[in-house]
Amino acid sequence: MEEPQRRIRALHTESTITVYQAYAPEIGIPAVGRGRFPAAWKRDRMTWIKPSFLWMMYRCGWGAKAGQETVLAVEIRRDGFEWALRHACLSSYARAIHPDRAAWQRQLKRAPTRVQWDPERDLHLEPLPYRSLQLGLSGEAARRYADEWTVAIRDVTPLAHEIHALVSGGDLDSAARLLPRERPYPVGDELLAHLRG
């Protein structure tokens, strides 16, 4: 079956969805230890969460980029994630969605969350012909994410390194078996209609 151009694929349960972020150890390690983001994590800054493990690997270079050496799997409540989608604006102007560029800019300024659809990645981190969601959280959304929605934070840096080593060694089958089991996220059209640009 052909993948739709835009779809949320994620590791999820009945009540939670797992998203990925990468931080310097001084943020990542205390977050794992406490199961909560530490005071040094800036609640007033935009933070981007990614349901796609491989897109996160592309972004952080398998945990090798400076300031992104600790890769976190953050399990959050699905009702929080869906609140974020409901209140989101596309990060770029889409003629099919917005009446005009000025209306989009006004909406973007007000929205606590923004959505970007980026090419999904394969094990070599090459782009695939369909897109995955990135969700930017700011203001109220960032605070809710850190203080209300987060259920658990795990350090998946060793997993990232193990998969990368297998890919580098040419063992793609073993690498693929270790990937998180991401499935289409069950979200109604009404929740994504304003985000399909």
C-alpha positions, 0 to 999 in steps of 0.5 A: 500500500502506498504511503500518503504524502502526509501522515503521522507515524509514531510509537503509541499506546492507547493513551500515549505517543512517543516523540523524540528530542536531542539535547546536550547532556546537561539537559538530557541526563537530568531529564531522564533521571527525574522523568521531567525536564530540569529547570535549565530547560527553557519553557519560554522557547520554541521546542520541536518534537518529532514522532519519527525516530529516523527523522530525529536521527537525521536531525541529530546525526545519530546523537553525534552533533554538538548539543544533541548528544543525548537522544530522548524518547519522551512519552506524552499523553495523547490528549496533550498531543492532540491539543497541540495539533488542534491549536497548531498553524502550518509553519509556512504559508499554504494557499489551499489552507490560508485565505492570504499570507497576512492571515497566515502570519496573524494565525502563526503569531497567535498559535501556541504550536506549529506544524512542519511536514518534512521528508521522512528518512530511511536508514541511510537518512536519505529522504523518502517520497513522503513526509513526517510531522514535526511539531513546534511548541511555544508558550502555553504548549511548551509549558504543558508539554514539560509540566503536564503531558510528559509521562516518561523520558528515556535515554535512547542514545545507546539505541541510536548508536547501535542502529548507526553501527549496524547501518555503517556495517551494512547490516540493514536488516538487523538495524531495521529490527531495532527501530521503534515500531512506528505505526500510523497514528489514529487521528481524524481528518478534522484534526489535520484538515487545517495542517495538510497544506 
